[in-house]
């Protein structure tokens, strides 16, 4: 079941936090965020963010000792990021920043979705968190933000995003690590401007039924190519040689451009010194693996893009250290060449010749190898053997992401990525008025826009893609092109509120429109009763001053069918060019929309020629099975062409005229061919005249269908209607968008019920007066004398019955206690002689004392109840006498 709603576009501040100036955190730099949102006290943090536990202090002391030894032994190496300050300026061990968490969303379970390219945990975090550069590219940051705060702010540097991504990957079972190293300028700045965009999301090209049928037909005829005689090559050897020289010159120019780019990189003063952090995933036997990870596999994940990176990628220059929630490892290879991390064996963390862990885990089986391996490395204190006891748990709050935050997807609901050949705009679901989720603008080598592809989701009209691109047959350059092709794709299930005439559903799959030239509609033929697959309208060429103002004049209509009972496969109609008088009359009565190429209240054009084609019927002889019928309406003539017979290269045909005096033309194909009788030909002529009328009616009916489809598209797009929004298709399972409407109704009902229950609790007569108010308010009711007396007697009787019932309960309990005491006394006297002098006698005395105490309490309660019963009855009677609603009962 589907709910169709006009929803309100949510606020563009997607994180719910803002500064005093009203700016969201992802629009300001890190220094301002720490100052305006942390120091001002706008955000509240647990005590663990501001103070350290004794175990954390002990860990920091051990880490500082390790850091001092490392600095003394390797004074020339870069410093380690072991204990940075968090957002609350409290020093914490870097491993405790990692908080493994599994969020309750299917997309975030896999690092890369196997079924949806461009989706997964890594891609989601890269889109959800805005990337910012380090303030000092060659230095480690003094402050590292916890992943919970990064998730709230929706912005972070490479350290913040990598720790957040590693936390989510570790939470779902991956063997993930945060890698600290050096990378190129493009990677550190997250610049994609020098890269060509490759489609990693939805396919830009969509196969349709018509395209797939063409492909099948092409594959079927390809097997005959080898049997055909090939044409000789007519290419000039001189032109071929010139083309090769030109190609070599272009390649040389491209090499020079690449060299220029490399020279620009060499001019970078900070080349090779830019600090960068990314994530590494290892295919460990004891950890989780999926289809993209094999056992022993090691690869990088760039947190700013969410893409997989091979170990030998030249953009990642060097690795200094890695860490996760359990330990911190330092690379111990000196005189690095920058290519050590290109091999998987380099990341064998148990090899102490390559890696020095802060907390050493030594197994009994590896003690001998370890003793030999640690020679010349950092000296370990005695406390290193207590590794796991020293690592404190993570102090970070549990990572949470609400359904609304999850569906925001991008900071401010949108994200833009600039590539060398394209510009990608991403939008959150339901955030745009037209419900677009992605827009791809392809550019040429000069940066001029060539094509625009827009993708939609959750639209009622089932539109999921729209593209604008130059005509394929255009000889002009992209800068000189004046017309563009508009191409729209629709999902299956597109239905109109009212079916077209004849009960035919629209079932539109594609709509291709080139203004002033041609329109093509492709349908889901299996969803239509008439089997229409494609409809093409070719227009007369317009004058330059008429483009966009006057409606195009149809020159030809061609329709293609499939799987029809009458075996019709093709129908066409050709129209004459209108006269000046007809053209002026059309322009005066038209309300033309250039965007869709639709003219309302269009005058019907009379075709000058119509044609129909049919598939072969094996049950009918070939010379009697019609293959094509052509109606020359301007000449009042008909032509019928029949199918080819078996092993025939010629086929029968007949030429008719509406003038009965003109004989039927029948070409002689065989020497002994029998000619049909005149009565048969006359009957065929009458049938053709009826077929002509039926074909004309079908042409006009299909033209009306096409105009109705264009009107529906105009209404769906809201063209010409100010303030009209696109209707969204929301399932009943979408609790987030159904929440607002349902919550308001439920809240009003709940408040009304609470008010009514509160009033009834305060009114002691509410249960007795409700039959007279039918569930309404009982405070201002006025009762008749008879009803008032009935209510008064009912109330007093209920109180009297309740008091008597309580007295009976107390008396029954008192009687049971006395009977129990008498039974114990009888049993004691019977067995007194056989009892021992000590334990049994003391037990009997204890039972008697307890029983006498309970009996005494019950007697006092019963006596007090009898004294208070009369007073309660008198008080209620007085209260009823003073109640205005029962005034008639005592008058």
N, C-alpha and C positions, 0 to 999 in steps of 0.2 A: 504494500500500500504506500502511495506516494502523497506527500503533502506539498502543495505549491503555495509559496509565500512570497510577498514583497518584503524583504528583510531590510533592516537598517544597517548601513555600513558602520562597523565599529570604529572607535577612536584609534588614531594612528599611533598613539603611545602604547606600544605592545608590552612593555614591561611593568606598567603600573606605578613606576617611580619617577620622580621629577625633582629638579632643583627648585630653589626659590624663584628663579626666573621662568619656571615652567618648562625647562628643557629636560628631555629624557636622558638617562645616563649614557646611552650609546651615541649621543650627539656631542659629548664633551670629552676632553682628554683625561688621562688617568690621574693627573695631579689634581685637577678640579674635582673629579669624582671622589677621591680620597678626602679632599678638604671639605667639600660642600655636603657630602652624603654620609661620611663616616664621622668626621670631627664635629659636625653640627649636631649629631645625635639623632638624625632622621631615621637611621636604621638601627635596630636593636639586635645585639648579638649575645649568645650565651657566654657564660663566664669563661668557658674554655678558650674563647677567642682572645681574651685579654690577659689571662693568667696561665701559668704552667703548673702542672701537677709535679709532685716530687719525682715521679718516674720520667717525666719530660725533661726536668732539670738535669737528672742524671744522664739522660741520653745526650743532651746538648753538651754536657761536660766531656763525655766520651768523643763526640763528634769534633769538638774544638781541639781535643788532643790529637785526633787523626789529622785534622787540617793543619795543625802546627808542624807535625812530623812531615807531612807532604810538602809543605812550603819550604822546610829546611832542606829536604832531600832534592826537591825539584824547584829551585827558585826561579828558573827561567820559564816555567810553564804557566799557563793561564790559571787564575784562581778557580776554586770549586764553589758551586752553589750548594752548600750543605745546610745552612740554617738562615734562610732569608726571613724578613719580617712579613707578617701577614697584613691584611687591611687594617687591623687594630694595632699596628706597630709592635706586635709581640713576636719574638724570635721563636721559630718552630723548625723542627727537623723536616727537610724537604719531603721525605717519604711519607710523613704524616699528612701532607696536603692531599694525597691521593685517597679518595673515599670510594671503594668499589660499590657500585649501586646498579641495580637492574630496574629500569623504568618500565611501567606496564603498557608499552606500546610495541606492536609487532615490528614496525619499521626499525626500531632502535635495538632489536635483538641481534641482528647480523651486522657486521661491520660494513658489508656491502650486500645489498639485496640480490639474491640469485635470480629472482623473477622480474625485478624492476630495475633496469639499468639507470644509474644516476641516483639511486635511492640507497638508504642504509644509514647506520649510525654515524659514520664518518661524514657523509655528505650532509646529513641533517645538521650536525653540529657546525659544520663549515658555513651553512646557510643561516642557522639560527643565531650564531655569535658573529658579530661584526669584528673583522680583523683590524688591529691597529699596530703600527710599527713600534719598536722599542725606542724610547726617547734618545738613548745613546746606543747606536747600532753595534758598537764594538765592545760594550760592557754588559755585565750581568745586571739585571734589574735589582734595585734594593728592596723592592716590595713585590711579593707574589700574592695574588688574590686567590682565595679559596674557590674551589669549583662551584660551591653553592652560590657564592656571590656572583661569580661569572655568569651563571645560569640566570640569575635575577637581572643583572645589568645588561645582558645580551651584547657584551663587548669585551674584548680582551686581547692581549698580545699573544705571541706564540707560546710563552710559558703557560699562561692561563688556559688557553684553548687546549693545549696538549695534555695538561693535567686533567682537565674535564673529560676529554675524549678517552684517556687511559682509564679513568675511573669507571666510565660506562662500559668499556670493553672488558675490564677485569671483572665487573659485576656480572657480565653474561658468560664468563668462563674462558675468555681468551687469555693467552699468555702475552700480555702487552707491557711495553716499557716506554718511558719517556726518554728521548735521546737529546742530549745537549751537544751541539757542535757548531759548525760553520757552514754557510751556504752562500750562493751567489746573490747578487743584488735583486734580481727579478724574484727569487723565492722569498727573500726577507721582506720585500715590499709588496708581495702578493700581486705582482704586475703580470698581467696576461697579454699586454698590448703587443708583444713581439711574437706571440704564439698564434697559430691558426686554430680556429675553433673546430673541433670534431664533435659531431653529435653523439652524446652519451646518454640521451634521454629518450623521448619518444621519436619514432621514425619520421623524418620530414616527408618522405614519399609514402603514400598510402595506396595499396593495391585495391582496386574495386572489381566488381564482377566483370565489367567491360574490359578492364586491363588484363585480368586473369584469363578471360576468354581469348583475347588477342595473343597472349603468351602461349596458350595451349595450341592455337591455330598455327603460330609460328614454329613451335616445336614439331608439330605434325608435318609441316611442309619441309622442314630442314633436312629430313632424311632423303629427299629427292635432289638436293643440291649437287651431290656428287655425280649424279647421272646426267646432269645438264652440261652442255658445252659452255665453258667459261669464256667470257669476253676477253679480248686481248687488252693489255694495259696500254692506255693512251697517254700516259704521263711523260712529259718531256724530260729527257736526261739533263738538259741545261737547267730547267726549273728545279729539278730534284737536287742538283748540286748547289744551287743558290739557297735553297731551303736549309740544307745541311750547314752551310756557312753561317746563315742567319741564326740557326739554332745554337751553333757553337759560340757565336758572339753573345747571345743571350745568356748562355751558361757562364761564360766568362764574366759578364756583367753581374750575374747573381753571386759568383764567387767573390767579386770585388766588394759587393754589398755586405756579404757575410764577414769578409775581412774587416770592413769598416766597423761593423757591429762589434767584432772581437776587439778592435782597437779602442772603441768606446769603453768596453769593459776593462781593458788594460789601463785606461786613464783614470779609472776609479781608484781613489786613494785608499779606500777601505776594502779593496778586493781581497778576499781570503781572510778577512778579519771580522766580518759581520757575523754576530752571534745569532744562531737560530735554533729552535727546538721543534722536534717533530716526534712522531710515535712510531714504534717498531712492534710488529707482531711476529711471534715465532710459533712454528708448528710443533709444539712440545708433545711428547707421547701422553703425558698425564693431563694435558689441558684440552680445551675444546678445539675442534677443527671442523671446517665446513668444506663445501665443494671447491672453494677457491684457495684453500690452505691444505697442503700436503704435509705429511710428517717430515720434519727437518727443514721445512720451508722457512725462509726469513725474508721479510720485505718491510719497506717503510710506508707510512701513511702521512701525507701532508695535511696538517690540521686546517690550514686556511682554505683548501680546496676539497678535501675529503677524497682525493684520488690516490690510488696505489702507485708507489714509486719503487723501481728496482734498485737493488743495492749498488749497481754500477752507474747510476745516474750521475753525470758530471756536475749537476747543479748542487749536489750535496758534497761538500769538500772534505770535511774531516769530522770525526767523532771524538769528543773529549770524555764524556761519561754518560751513563744511563742509570735509570732508577725506576722503581715502582713502589708499591705499598709495603714491600717486605725488605728491600735492601737498596744500597747505592753502590754502583761499580764504577771504578775509574780506569780508563785506558792507560796501560803502563808501557806502551810502545813509544820509544823515543825516536827522534829523527824521522817523523812520519812523512810519507810521500803523498798522503791524501787519498791513496787507493787501497788502504788496508781493509776498509769496510766493504769493498766490492766482493769479498768472498764470504760465504756463509760460515766457514770455520772460524772467522775472526770473532764471531759473537758466541763462542763457546765460553760461557761465563764461569765454568768450573776450571778453566785453564788459568792458573794464577800467574803465569808468565805474561799473560796479555791483560788480565783484569785484576784489579785490587779491590775487594769488597770492604766496605766499612765494617760490616758485621760478618765474620767468617764462620761458615758452617763446615765443620770438618767431620767426615765420616771415618769410621775405623778402617775401612778398606782402602781409603785414599791417603792415610797418614804418611806413608812412605813417599808417595809422589808429591804430596803437599810440602813436605820438608825440603825436598829438592827444588821444588818450584819457587818457593818463597825466598830463595837466596837472592840478596841484593834488592829486595823490595822493601816496602814500608815496614818498620818494626811494629809488631802487634803487642798491645798491652795485655796484661793477664785477664782483663775483663772481656777480651774478645771471645773467649770460650762461652760466655753467657749471652750469646748473640740475641737469641729470640727474647730473652727476658728483658733486654735493654730497649727493644723497639716498642715504643708506646703505641696504643691504638690511635686511629685518626681522630682528631679533634673537630673535624669538619661536620657541619650539620648534614643530615641525610638529604641527598639530592631529590628534589621533588619537581614535577612538571605537571601542571594541571592540564585538563583537556583543552581549555581555551588557549593557554600558552603554547601547547603542542601544535595547535592548528594555526597559530600566528606565523610560524615557520621563519619569518624574516624580520629583522628590526624595522619597525615602521611599516610592516606588511609588504615590503618590496626590497629587491636587491638588483643591482645593475653590474654587469661584468663586461668589460671592453676587451675584445680580442682584435687581432690584426685584421681579420676578415669578417668580423661579425660583432654585433652588440646584443647581449642577452639581458632581458629584463624579466625577473621572476616576481610573482605576486602570490600572496597567500590566498587560500580558498575563501570565497565570498567577500574579499576585501575591495574588489573593484565593481563599479556599477554594471559593466558588461560581463562580469564574472570571468575575465581572462586570468590565466595562471602563468602564462609564459609568452614572451614575445621575442622572436629572433629576427634581427635585421641584418641581412647579409650585405657586405660592402665589397667594392672593387678595390684594385690596388691603389687607387687614389683616395680612398675613403668615402667615395660617393655611395649612397644607398642604392642597392639593386633590387632586393626582395625583402618583403616583410611577411613573416609567418607568425600568426597569433593563435595560441591554443587556449581553449575554454574548457570549463568543467561545470557540471551541475546546472546546465541551462535547460529550461523547459522545452525550448525549440530543438534540443539535441545537437545544436551546433557545437563542434569541438575543435574546429580549426578554420582559419581564414588566412588567405595568402594574397599578396599583391606582388606581381612581377611583370617585367616587360614581355611583350609578345614574342613567341619563339621565332617567328618569321621576320622580326624587325631587323632591318639592316642598319639602323641608327645605333649610335653608342648609348650608353646608359644615361649620359648627361643630356643627350639630345632627344631622348624618347619622350613623346608627348602623351602616349596612352599606356595604360597598364591593364593587365588582366586581373580580375577579381575572382578568386577561386575559394569556394566554401565547401567544407566537408561536414556531414551530419552522421550521427550514430543511428543504429537501427532502433526502431520503435517510435519514430517521429510520427505523431498522429495529430490531426486537426480536431477541434471540438465538434465539428460537423463533417461527415464524410462528403466527398465530392459527388456530383450526380452519378447515379448508377451504383452507389455504395462503394466506390473506389476510394481507398485510402491514399494519402499523398506519397509516403515512403520515399521521400527525397534523400538521396545519398550524397550527391555533389551538385554544386551550381557554379558554372564557369561563365563569366560575363566579360566580354571585351567591348567597351562602349563604342557603338557605331559600326561594329564589325560582326560579332557573332555571340550567341548565347548557347550554352550546352547545359542540359539537365540530365543527370544520371540517377537512376532510381534503383531501389532494391526490388528487383522484378518479382521475386518470390513472395513479396508482401502485397503485391497488386493483383487484382483480379484480371486485368487486361494484359499482364505480362510485359508492360512497357519497360525497356531497359535504358534507353537513352533517347533524348529529344534534342535536336540541333536546330537553331534558328539562325539563318544567315541574313544580314541586313544589307540594304543598298548603301553605297558609300555616300556619306553626307558632305554637304558643303562646310567649309571651315567655320562660317558664321552661324551654322545651325547646330553644331556639336554642343551638347549639354543643355540646349534650349528646346529643340523640337524632338519629338519621339522618333526613334529609328524606324524605317520602313522595311518590313520583312520581305526579303527576296526569295527565300526558300526555307521550307520546313522539312526536316527529315526525322523520322521516328523509327527506332529499332525495337523489335519485340522478340520474345523468347517463350517457348513452352506454351503455345496457344493451340486450342483445339482445331482452329481453321488453318493452322500452319503458317500464318502470316508472320513474316520476319522483318518487313520493311514497308514504310509508307512515307511518301513525300508529296509536297505540294510546292509548285513554283508560281510566283506572283509577278505580274507585270509592274513596271515602274509607274507610279501614279502620275496623273496629269497635274498641271499647276492648280486647276480648280479643286481637285481632290486634296491636294497638299495643303492649300489654304484653309479648306473646310476642316481638315484634321487638326491643324494648329490652333484653330479658334475654339475647339471644344475639348482640348486635352489638358489634363492636369498631370504634367510629366515629372517623373522622379528620375534624375540622371543616375543616382547611385545604384538603383536596381534596374534601370532601363525599362520602366513600366509606364504605360500611358493609360490612365483610367478612361472609361467610356469610349473605347477605341471603336472606330467605324470598321465594319467587317470588309476585308479585302476579298475579291473574287479571284481564285487562282486561275492561271491560264493552262496549267498542266498538273496532273496528279498521277502518281504511280504507286503500285503495290507489288511486293515480291513475296513469294511463298516457298516453303521448303518442299522437298520431294516427298510425295506420298507413294510408298512402294505398292499399295493395293490398286493403284490406277496406272494404266499404260502411260509411258512417258509422253507420247504425242497427244494425250488427252489431259495431262497433268499440268495445270497452269503454273508457270514459273514467274511471270511478270505481266501485270496489266497496266497499260498506260492510257490515261484519259486526256486527250488534247481538247480542252474545253473551248479554246479560242477557235479551233478549226472544226469542232464538232466531230471528232474522229476518235477511234479506239484502236489500240494495238495490243494483241495478246501474244505472248511468247511462251512456248512450252518447254519442258525440261528436256535435257539430252537423254537419249536412249542409251542402252548398254552398247558400249564400243562404238559410239557415234560421235562425230565431230561437228555435225550440223543438227539443228533442231527446228521443229515446226513453228510457224507463226502465222497470224492472221491479222489483216488490217480492215477495220470496219469503218463505216461512215453512217452518221445519223440520217443522211439522205438515202432513202431506200433505192433510189434510182442508180446510185453508184454501186457497182458490184464489190463483193468482198475480195480482197487480194490475198491469195494463198500461194506462196512459193512452192514449186515442185522440187522435192528433194530426192525422190526415187522414181525410176522409170514407170513402175506399175502402181504408183500412188493413187488411192481412191479418193475422189473429191466428195465432200459432204453435200447432202441435198440442200436445196434452197430453204426448205422449211426448217431444217436444223439450224442453218445460219441465221434465219430470221428470229428464231427463238433465242439463239445466243445473243443477238443484237438487243432484244428486249431485256435479256438478263443483264447485259452490260450497262444499259441505260439505268436500270435499277441499282446496279453496283456503283455506278458513278454518283448517283444521289446519296447512297449510303456512305461512300468514301468522303464526299463533301461534308456530310453531317458529322462524320468522325473527325475530320480535320478541324471543323469549327468547334466541336466538343472538346477536343484536346487543346485547342487554342484557349478556350474558356478555362480549362483546367490549369493551364500554365499561368494565365492571368490571375486566377484565384490563388495559386501558390505564391506569386509575387506580391499580391496584396497581403497574404498572411505574413510573408517575410517583412513587409513594410510595417505591419502592426507589431511584430515581434521585436524589431529593432527600434521601434518608437520613433521612426523618422518623421519629422515634422511635428511631433508632439513634445512640447517643452516639459521637462521635469519627469518624463516617463522613464521608469527603471526597468531593466531586464528582469524577467521573472525567473526565480530560482526553483530548482527541483530538490526538495529536501525530504529525505526518507523519514519514516516514523521512528527509525532507530537512532536518528541524530538528536540525542538528548540536549546537546548544547544549544541548537537553534530552536528547538521546541521548548526549551526551558523557560524563556521569558514569558511567553503567553500562558503556558500551563502553570507556572509558579504564581502569577498574579491571581489567576482564578482560584487556585488552591489556597493561597494566602488569605484572600477575602473570605472564603468559606470557613477556613480555620479560625480566623478572628471572630467571625460571627458566632461560630459554635462556642468559642471560649467565653465570649461576652454572655451568651445565654446560660452557659453552665455556671458562670460566676454569679449571675443574678439569682439563679435557682439555689445555689449554695447559701446565699445570704437570706433568701426568703424561706422561712420554715413551713409556709403553707403551699409552696410551689407544687409538691407532688399531689396535693388535694385539689388545687385550682386549675391544674393543667387540662383536665377534661373540658373545662368551661372556656379555655382560651385557645384550644387546638394548637398547643405548642408555642404560643406567643408569650408576651410579657404578662406577668401576673401581679404587677405592683398596682396598677391603676384600674383593676377590674371592679365592677360593681355587680353584686349578686342579689338575686331576689331573696325574699324572706325564707322561702322554702329551701332554696339552695344553700343559703347561709346556715340554717339550722342543721341541714344534712352535713355540711362540712364541719360544723362545730362538734356535732355528736361523733362524727367519724374520727376527728382528731383526739377528742377526749377518750374515746373507746380504745384507740390504738395505744395511747399512753398507759391506760389502765391495764390493757393486756400485756404490754411490755413489762410493766412493774411486777405484775403477778408472775409472769414467766421467769423473770430474774429471781424472784423470791423462791419459786419452785426449784430452780437450778441450785441455789444455795442450800436449800433444805435437803435435796437429794444427795448433794456432795457430803453434807453433814451426816446424813443417815449412813452413807457408805463407809465413812471413816469410823463411825461408832460400831458398825457391824464388823469391820476389819479388826478393830481393837478387841472386841468381844471374842472373835475367833482366835486371835493370838493368846488371849488370857485362858481360854478353854484348853487349847493345845498345851500351854505351859503347865496347867494344873494336872493334866493327864500324864505328862511325861516328866513331872518334877522329880520323882524318885530316881529315874534313870539318867538324869542330866549330871554332867560334871559340875563341880562346885565353882569353877572359874569362868570359862569363856561363854558357855551357853547362857549362864545366868546374866552376865553382863550384856550380852546381845539382846536378851529379852527386855532388860531394863531400858536399853537404848530405843528399842521399838516402841515401848509404852510411852516414853517421854516425847518422842517425835509425834506419835498419834495424838497425845493429849494437847500438844502445842497446836497442831493443825485444827483440832476440834475447837479449841478456844478461839482461834482466829476466825473460823467459819461462824461460830455463834455470835461473835462481835459484829462481823459483817452483816449477818442476817438481821440482828437487832437494829443496826444503824440504817439498813435499807428500809425496814418497816417504819422507822421514825421519819426518814426522808421522803418516803413514797407519798404520804399525805401532803407534805409541803410542796412537792413537785406538782402534784395534781392541782393544788390550789393556785400555784403560780401560773400554770398554763391556763387555767380558767380565767384568771385575771387578765392575762395577756390577750386571750381571745376577746374578752369584753372590751378591751381598749383598742382592738384592731378595727380600723374604719371599714374594711371590707366585709366584716361580719356584724356590722352595726344592726342590720335588720334581724339578726338572730336573737338579740337581747332587747329589742324595742318592745 
